[in-house]
């Protein structure tokens, strides 16, 4: 095993949106939506296309018994340091099946180097899609929002001070999972430096979809997630319903305990949550409007990775249609 192959999985993907560095610090409640991760799977023959991989600057970083297992597409800075942009991996259970994974923060040339390889896949299709919704400099920052979805598994990670850093809703390997986390803290840990001074807070709501059907339904799933995303307006609740104030304060701090409440109590608060009684949904509304405005752009971006294959399908359909009896 080479030194490169030992280190390939530790190389960080490029995941920071550019506005983090350039956003005016006076702007409040900034929201952005982007594709943060894409995976495509299909039949690929790496040995036959080795020259094509080299031409597109994919380097082999792992092999087994002379068979390539993993290739990496890198960005190299002025110091000669590598940053991974995409991985091409052989499926361990089916040797002819491969997948490309990318964080999708690419320039035009880098994206084309991925498209050129996907064009060599047989029947490529998207198998994972992560949609990231960033809330920067929010008025109600502090990890105060929650996903209020009935019967969902909730896993919370806290820092040493007991503060919530990330909440997972659903299992990691399920077809649909939500994540809500302190992106500013993650950024500072990853980069080992403070976030830009224009960023007072940065929280991310993330939708992860696995398998072809879930990815195809990404818009529907994203809107569904936003329906569950809300912040208990504790000031209003405290004035009108003190008992609910204390209950919802506890649910915010320990959402994993909601399932332990009596069924009647759960039903009461589920009704409040569903009707947004005492809840602030302004961030979700802002994100929903932005999502609907940009849905076609996001879909076009997904399709652009498979543009050559989609064009071929259209050409074949046209040829087949024109070949029907009676066509001249």
ZAKOLMAR-232616 format. One record per residue (C-alpha): residue in one letter; x negated, y negated, z. Coordinates in steps of 0.001 Angstrom, whole numbers. Layout:
<rs>
<resn = a&x = X&y = Y&z = Z>
...
</rs>
This chain:
<rs>
<resn = x&x = 0&y = 0&z = 0>
<resn = x&x = -1390&y = -3409&z = -967>
<resn = x&x = -1584&y = -6491&z = 1242>
<resn = x&x = 1107&y = -8111&z = -907>
<resn = x&x = 3435&y = -5170&z = -491>
<resn = x&x = 3040&y = -5299&z = 3292>
<resn = x&x = 3994&y = -8975&z = 3436>
<resn = x&x = 6680&y = -9343&z = 761>
<resn = x&x = 9614&y = -8954&z = 3138>
<resn = x&x = 8254&y = -11619&z = 5477>
<resn = x&x = 8074&y = -14345&z = 2834>
<resn = x&x = 10816&y = -16923&z = 3504>
<resn = x&x = 13378&y = -17685&z = 821>
<resn = x&x = 13956&y = -21327&z = -152>
<resn = x&x = 17245&y = -22251&z = 1544>
<resn = x&x = 17177&y = -25962&z = 2442>
<resn = x&x = 19520&y = -28211&z = 433>
<resn = x&x = 17754&y = -31359&z = -805>
<resn = x&x = 20197&y = -33803&z = 807>
<resn = x&x = 18819&y = -32804&z = 4203>
<resn = x&x = 15745&y = -34873&z = 3366>
<resn = x&x = 17449&y = -37788&z = 1614>
<resn = x&x = 20818&y = -38227&z = 3338>
<resn = x&x = 21368&y = -41697&z = 4804>
<resn = x&x = 21395&y = -41371&z = 8618>
<resn = x&x = 24418&y = -43707&z = 8831>
<resn = x&x = 26627&y = -41248&z = 6918>
<resn = x&x = 28931&y = -39303&z = 9251>
<resn = x&x = 30843&y = -36071&z = 8643>
<resn = x&x = 28891&y = -35186&z = 5505>
<resn = x&x = 30027&y = -31908&z = 3958>
<resn = x&x = 28482&y = -29859&z = 1161>
<resn = x&x = 29306&y = -26473&z = -352>
<resn = x&x = 26830&y = -24351&z = -2255>
<resn = x&x = 26006&y = -20799&z = -3217>
<resn = x&x = 23342&y = -19748&z = -739>
<resn = x&x = 22746&y = -16168&z = -1849>
<resn = x&x = 23481&y = -14013&z = -4873>
<resn = x&x = 22838&y = -10349&z = -5583>
<resn = x&x = 23355&y = -8584&z = -8899>
<resn = x&x = 23194&y = -4838&z = -9497>
<resn = x&x = 22990&y = -2703&z = -12611>
<resn = x&x = 21001&y = -129&z = -14534>
<resn = x&x = 17435&y = -1261&z = -15224>
<resn = x&x = 14260&y = 471&z = -16405>
<resn = x&x = 11319&y = -1341&z = -14833>
<resn = x&x = 8652&y = 845&z = -16418>
<resn = x&x = 9933&y = 121&z = -19924>
<resn = x&x = 10251&y = -3592&z = -19228>
<resn = x&x = 7018&y = -4118&z = -17306>
<resn = x&x = 5621&y = -6489&z = -19935>
<resn = x&x = 8811&y = -8553&z = -19872>
<resn = x&x = 8593&y = -8793&z = -16085>
<resn = x&x = 4997&y = -10069&z = -16278>
<resn = x&x = 5916&y = -12582&z = -18966>
<resn = x&x = 8554&y = -13984&z = -16611>
<resn = x&x = 6105&y = -14121&z = -13676>
<resn = x&x = 7598&y = -11303&z = -11624>
<resn = x&x = 4826&y = -9587&z = -9661>
<resn = x&x = 4996&y = -6039&z = -8374>
<resn = x&x = 4619&y = -5946&z = -4595>
<resn = x&x = 5595&y = -2378&z = -3736>
<resn = x&x = 5349&y = 1020&z = -5368>
<resn = x&x = 5619&y = 4678&z = -4433>
<resn = x&x = 3723&y = 7450&z = -6207>
<resn = x&x = 3030&y = 5103&z = -9089>
<resn = x&x = 6673&y = 4102&z = -9494>
<resn = x&x = 7506&y = 401&z = -9003>
<resn = x&x = 9962&y = -256&z = -6184>
<resn = x&x = 9952&y = -4015&z = -5629>
<resn = x&x = 9066&y = -7084&z = -7693>
<resn = x&x = 8990&y = -10652&z = -6449>
<resn = x&x = 9475&y = -13985&z = -8198>
<resn = x&x = 7506&y = -16699&z = -6421>
<resn = x&x = 7023&y = -20423&z = -6343>
<resn = x&x = 3424&y = -21485&z = -5769>
<resn = x&x = 2623&y = -24870&z = -4186>
<resn = x&x = -477&y = -27012&z = -4653>
<resn = x&x = -2249&y = -25078&z = -1882>
<resn = x&x = -1697&y = -21760&z = -3606>
<resn = x&x = 878&y = -20652&z = -1027>
<resn = x&x = 3708&y = -18371&z = -2164>
<resn = x&x = 7407&y = -18909&z = -1460>
<resn = x&x = 9724&y = -16113&z = -2523>
<resn = x&x = 12589&y = -17111&z = -4818>
<resn = x&x = 13998&y = -13705&z = -5735>
<resn = x&x = 13457&y = -9991&z = -5253>
<resn = x&x = 14041&y = -7162&z = -7719>
<resn = x&x = 14551&y = -3878&z = -5858>
<resn = x&x = 15087&y = -285&z = -6930>
<resn = x&x = 18065&y = 1415&z = -5274>
<resn = x&x = 16683&y = 4147&z = -3036>
<resn = x&x = 19609&y = 6455&z = -3762>
<resn = x&x = 19676&y = 6080&z = -7552>
<resn = x&x = 16372&y = 5518&z = -9306>
<resn = x&x = 17840&y = 3800&z = -12379>
<resn = x&x = 19912&y = 1364&z = -10293>
<resn = x&x = 18301&y = -1958&z = -9395>
<resn = x&x = 19418&y = -5206&z = -7821>
<resn = x&x = 18214&y = -8795&z = -7954>
<resn = x&x = 18565&y = -10921&z = -4824>
<resn = x&x = 18089&y = -14682&z = -4838>
<resn = x&x = 18730&y = -17548&z = -2452>
<resn = x&x = 19716&y = -19546&z = -5565>
<resn = x&x = 17713&y = -22697&z = -4757>
<resn = x&x = 15965&y = -22731&z = -8107>
<resn = x&x = 14793&y = -25114&z = -10753>
<resn = x&x = 15794&y = -24565&z = -14380>
<resn = x&x = 12678&y = -22580&z = -15298>
<resn = x&x = 12912&y = -20306&z = -12238>
<resn = x&x = 16560&y = -19576&z = -12871>
<resn = x&x = 15803&y = -18682&z = -16485>
<resn = x&x = 13149&y = -16215&z = -15307>
<resn = x&x = 15889&y = -14417&z = -13376>
<resn = x&x = 18401&y = -14605&z = -16223>
<resn = x&x = 15851&y = -13128&z = -18636>
<resn = x&x = 15561&y = -10009&z = -16480>
<resn = x&x = 19294&y = -9714&z = -15807>
<resn = x&x = 19766&y = -9738&z = -19576>
<resn = x&x = 17894&y = -6402&z = -19629>
<resn = x&x = 20305&y = -4827&z = -17127>
<resn = x&x = 23025&y = -2470&z = -18298>
<resn = x&x = 26433&y = -3464&z = -16869>
<resn = x&x = 25166&y = -6038&z = -14349>
<resn = x&x = 27653&y = -7370&z = -11825>
<resn = x&x = 27537&y = -9527&z = -8694>
<resn = x&x = 27489&y = -7410&z = -5535>
<resn = x&x = 26854&y = -10049&z = -2884>
<resn = x&x = 27724&y = -13717&z = -2625>
<resn = x&x = 27118&y = -16105&z = 273>
<resn = x&x = 28916&y = -19454&z = 250>
<resn = x&x = 27420&y = -22002&z = 2671>
<resn = x&x = 29457&y = -24943&z = 3941>
<resn = x&x = 27246&y = -27492&z = 5684>
<resn = x&x = 28542&y = -30092&z = 8124>
<resn = x&x = 25877&y = -32739&z = 8735>
<resn = x&x = 26114&y = -35540&z = 11319>
<resn = x&x = 29593&y = -34498&z = 12357>
<resn = x&x = 31409&y = -36566&z = 14974>
<resn = x&x = 32315&y = -33377&z = 16840>
<resn = x&x = 29013&y = -31527&z = 16533>
<resn = x&x = 27806&y = -29172&z = 19246>
<resn = x&x = 29079&y = -25803&z = 18005>
<resn = x&x = 32599&y = -26746&z = 19131>
<resn = x&x = 34491&y = -25133&z = 16253>
<resn = x&x = 35529&y = -21510&z = 16127>
<resn = x&x = 36977&y = -18937&z = 13757>
<resn = x&x = 40357&y = -18015&z = 15209>
<resn = x&x = 41148&y = -14815&z = 13350>
<resn = x&x = 43145&y = -12034&z = 15024>
<resn = x&x = 41431&y = -8721&z = 15705>
<resn = x&x = 38015&y = -9706&z = 14357>
<resn = x&x = 34804&y = -8415&z = 15938>
<resn = x&x = 32872&y = -11350&z = 17418>
<resn = x&x = 29144&y = -11275&z = 18175>
<resn = x&x = 27453&y = -14255&z = 19827>
<resn = x&x = 23745&y = -15074&z = 20040>
<resn = x&x = 22689&y = -17632&z = 22647>
<resn = x&x = 19397&y = -19359&z = 23397>
<resn = x&x = 17576&y = -19146&z = 26720>
<resn = x&x = 19664&y = -22018&z = 28069>
<resn = x&x = 22841&y = -20068&z = 27326>
<resn = x&x = 23874&y = -22327&z = 24457>
<resn = x&x = 25477&y = -20733&z = 21400>
<resn = x&x = 23208&y = -20667&z = 18338>
<resn = x&x = 25144&y = -18350&z = 16049>
<resn = x&x = 28449&y = -16501&z = 16021>
<resn = x&x = 29150&y = -13558&z = 13712>
<resn = x&x = 32745&y = -12728&z = 12858>
<resn = x&x = 33044&y = -9217&z = 11436>
<resn = x&x = 30414&y = -6534&z = 10988>
<resn = x&x = 27200&y = -7311&z = 9121>
<resn = x&x = 27801&y = -4598&z = 6533>
<resn = x&x = 31519&y = -5180&z = 6042>
<resn = x&x = 32828&y = -6542&z = 2756>
<resn = x&x = 33662&y = -9905&z = 4358>
<resn = x&x = 31792&y = -11575&z = 7190>
<resn = x&x = 31811&y = -15117&z = 8565>
<resn = x&x = 28911&y = -16854&z = 10289>
<resn = x&x = 28942&y = -20155&z = 12162>
<resn = x&x = 25613&y = -21422&z = 13423>
<resn = x&x = 23365&y = -24304&z = 14388>
<resn = x&x = 21474&y = -24762&z = 11124>
<resn = x&x = 19342&y = -27588&z = 12533>
<resn = x&x = 17929&y = -25277&z = 15210>
<resn = x&x = 17332&y = -22530&z = 12640>
<resn = x&x = 15613&y = -25023&z = 10326>
<resn = x&x = 13249&y = -26164&z = 13072>
<resn = x&x = 12378&y = -22598&z = 14046>
<resn = x&x = 11784&y = -21543&z = 10455>
<resn = x&x = 9720&y = -24575&z = 9459>
<resn = x&x = 8044&y = -24985&z = 12864>
<resn = x&x = 8753&y = -28714&z = 12766>
<resn = x&x = 11507&y = -31140&z = 13682>
<resn = x&x = 14353&y = -31706&z = 11246>
<resn = x&x = 14249&y = -35015&z = 9320>
<resn = x&x = 15186&y = -37975&z = 11542>
<resn = x&x = 18285&y = -38678&z = 9438>
<resn = x&x = 19780&y = -35372&z = 10623>
<resn = x&x = 21399&y = -35727&z = 14033>
<resn = x&x = 23312&y = -32470&z = 13710>
<resn = x&x = 23620&y = -29762&z = 11110>
<resn = x&x = 26043&y = -26870&z = 11477>
<resn = x&x = 26818&y = -24264&z = 8865>
<resn = x&x = 29877&y = -22144&z = 8213>
<resn = x&x = 28975&y = -19258&z = 5942>
<resn = x&x = 31005&y = -16688&z = 4038>
<resn = x&x = 29255&y = -13459&z = 3095>
<resn = x&x = 30926&y = -11186&z = 556>
<resn = x&x = 29786&y = -7719&z = -413>
<resn = x&x = 30937&y = -5546&z = -3341>
<resn = x&x = 32291&y = -6544&z = -6729>
<resn = x&x = 35944&y = -7032&z = -5709>
<resn = x&x = 35180&y = -9275&z = -2736>
<resn = x&x = 32814&y = -11400&z = -4821>
<resn = x&x = 35421&y = -11795&z = -7567>
<resn = x&x = 37877&y = -13042&z = -4921>
<resn = x&x = 35387&y = -15523&z = -3433>
<resn = x&x = 37680&y = -18576&z = -3733>
<resn = x&x = 40589&y = -16819&z = -2025>
<resn = x&x = 38283&y = -15538&z = 736>
<resn = x&x = 36701&y = -18966&z = 1264>
<resn = x&x = 40089&y = -20650&z = 1626>
<resn = x&x = 41189&y = -17948&z = 4040>
<resn = x&x = 38077&y = -18540&z = 6171>
<resn = x&x = 38784&y = -22279&z = 6321>
<resn = x&x = 42333&y = -21564&z = 7517>
<resn = x&x = 40794&y = -19900&z = 10592>
<resn = x&x = 38170&y = -22615&z = 11229>
<resn = x&x = 39279&y = -25215&z = 13791>
<resn = x&x = 38323&y = -27104&z = 16938>
<resn = x&x = 40498&y = -27166&z = 20039>
<resn = x&x = 41221&y = -30837&z = 20712>
<resn = x&x = 40693&y = -30488&z = 24443>
<resn = x&x = 41400&y = -34141&z = 25218>
<resn = x&x = 44920&y = -33856&z = 23815>
<resn = x&x = 45527&y = -30440&z = 25374>
<resn = x&x = 44331&y = -31565&z = 28817>
<resn = x&x = 46918&y = -34359&z = 28849>
<resn = x&x = 49854&y = -32249&z = 27677>
<resn = x&x = 49085&y = -28723&z = 28919>
<resn = x&x = 46395&y = -28480&z = 31666>
<resn = x&x = 46673&y = -24691&z = 31903>
<resn = x&x = 45996&y = -24287&z = 28183>
<resn = x&x = 43099&y = -26723&z = 28524>
<resn = x&x = 41268&y = -24412&z = 30929>
<resn = x&x = 42168&y = -21329&z = 28933>
<resn = x&x = 40958&y = -22758&z = 25624>
<resn = x&x = 37811&y = -24133&z = 27249>
<resn = x&x = 37017&y = -20561&z = 28277>
<resn = x&x = 37834&y = -19213&z = 24820>
<resn = x&x = 35439&y = -21734&z = 23240>
<resn = x&x = 32581&y = -20753&z = 25521>
<resn = x&x = 33319&y = -17027&z = 25433>
<resn = x&x = 35463&y = -16185&z = 22373>
<resn = x&x = 34508&y = -12537&z = 22730>
<resn = x&x = 36724&y = -12326&z = 25832>
<resn = x&x = 39924&y = -13307&z = 24028>
<resn = x&x = 40685&y = -9666&z = 23311>
<resn = x&x = 40730&y = -8952&z = 27066>
<resn = x&x = 43672&y = -11267&z = 27733>
<resn = x&x = 47143&y = -9870&z = 28355>
<resn = x&x = 49117&y = -9316&z = 25155>
<resn = x&x = 51664&y = -11985&z = 26058>
<resn = x&x = 48913&y = -14532&z = 26717>
<resn = x&x = 47203&y = -13631&z = 23464>
<resn = x&x = 50493&y = -14103&z = 21598>
<resn = x&x = 50987&y = -17560&z = 23149>
<resn = x&x = 47592&y = -18818&z = 22086>
<resn = x&x = 47741&y = -17157&z = 18691>
<resn = x&x = 50944&y = -19116&z = 18047>
<resn = x&x = 49256&y = -22357&z = 19153>
<resn = x&x = 46290&y = -21571&z = 16952>
<resn = x&x = 48420&y = -20672&z = 13918>
<resn = x&x = 50469&y = -23874&z = 14230>
<resn = x&x = 47341&y = -25952&z = 14960>
<resn = x&x = 49050&y = -27165&z = 18124>
<resn = x&x = 46328&y = -29083&z = 19951>
<resn = x&x = 43708&y = -28207&z = 17317>
<resn = x&x = 41592&y = -30390&z = 15065>
<resn = x&x = 41309&y = -29069&z = 11500>
<resn = x&x = 39784&y = -32180&z = 9913>
<resn = x&x = 36466&y = -30494&z = 9038>
<resn = x&x = 38279&y = -27535&z = 7490>
<resn = x&x = 40505&y = -29903&z = 5497>
<resn = x&x = 37476&y = -31818&z = 4236>
<resn = x&x = 35725&y = -28593&z = 3218>
<resn = x&x = 38882&y = -27228&z = 1579>
<resn = x&x = 39297&y = -30329&z = -565>
<resn = x&x = 35651&y = -30157&z = -1617>
<resn = x&x = 35934&y = -26442&z = -2366>
<resn = x&x = 38988&y = -26867&z = -4578>
<resn = x&x = 37343&y = -29761&z = -6411>
<resn = x&x = 34176&y = -27761&z = -7090>
<resn = x&x = 35603&y = -24245&z = -7511>
<resn = x&x = 35126&y = -24210&z = -11289>
<resn = x&x = 31545&y = -25447&z = -10955>
<resn = x&x = 30750&y = -22700&z = -8438>
<resn = x&x = 32313&y = -20035&z = -10674>
<resn = x&x = 30353&y = -21340&z = -13659>
<resn = x&x = 27171&y = -21105&z = -11637>
<resn = x&x = 27865&y = -17448&z = -10831>
<resn = x&x = 28693&y = -16729&z = -14468>
<resn = x&x = 25581&y = -18531&z = -15704>
<resn = x&x = 23330&y = -15767&z = -14404>
<resn = x&x = 25162&y = -13297&z = -16641>
<resn = x&x = 25786&y = -15687&z = -19532>
<resn = x&x = 24058&y = -13536&z = -22142>
<resn = x&x = 26081&y = -10468&z = -21121>
<resn = x&x = 29349&y = -12392&z = -21089>
<resn = x&x = 28595&y = -13801&z = -24547>
<resn = x&x = 27872&y = -10294&z = -25840>
<resn = x&x = 31215&y = -9073&z = -24486>
<resn = x&x = 33007&y = -11896&z = -26277>
<resn = x&x = 31154&y = -11129&z = -29516>
<resn = x&x = 32023&y = -7419&z = -29287>
<resn = x&x = 35672&y = -8248&z = -28545>
<resn = x&x = 35796&y = -10563&z = -31561>
<resn = x&x = 34227&y = -7937&z = -33848>
<resn = x&x = 36633&y = -5285&z = -32577>
<resn = x&x = 39643&y = -7585&z = -33032>
<resn = x&x = 38589&y = -8548&z = -36559>
<resn = x&x = 38087&y = -4882&z = -37458>
<resn = x&x = 41717&y = -3993&z = -36827>
<resn = x&x = 43792&y = -2858&z = -39845>
<resn = x&x = 45297&y = -5785&z = -41707>
<resn = x&x = 42497&y = -8195&z = -40726>
<resn = x&x = 40759&y = -9865&z = -43612>
</rs>
